[in-house]
Amino acid sequence: MKQNMQTIYLQISTAQGPAECRIFARFVLGRLLAEAKAEGVEVEIISETADKHGMMSAVLKLDGKHAETLAQRWQGSLQWICASPVRPKHPRKNWYIGVFRMPDMPEMPSESEIEFQTCRSGGKGGQHVNKTESAVRATHKASGISVRVESERSQHANKKLALTLLAQKLAEHHAGQADAYARAQHSRLYQVERGNPKRTFAGTTFQEKRG
């Protein structure tokens, strides 16, 4: 069953848009969750930034064999055509937000993804430490990120600790990449919002426009 499972991370972003965009984003989140439930896709809200009007941004984790199909229906610029419900005299009637796919989160690396090298410990510990190759360097082959551990007495213990530290480093590396990715997508939203929206909704009932 696992081979049919897909995990996808999506970000709903208003790109710091006005209250109307945050109202729209709150609706989009609810609609996406409803579609996910109908299609058997599990959704976990990883993070959410909300205010009194609605939602500024959210990161979602989608799991299930239909996750990719669901994500494709939402990715891109979304449009809401409606007179402002909070600023009645405002002339603008078109509001845009974006749904972006985030980089995949790293899982705990398997040993097949890591290159291990043993070497003599270089720290204090007397002759016994220096004569045995108990220190371990673990390198994640795909990213090149590596750690060196020599704090434990045995090579096995150092190897186990190296795996844990490497997983932490990979998670930190990903967090930095995801943050940069999100900032880039925020700026891109302003450039693409007048293009062809992926989905368009209208009015206070958010009736979806087809075609």
Helices and strands as residue ranges (DSSP letters): G 2-4, E 7-13, H 19-38, E 42-50, E 55-63, H 67-74, E 76-81, E 94-101, G 111-113, E 114-119, H 126-131, E 135-140, E 146-149, H 155-192, E 199-202, E 207-209
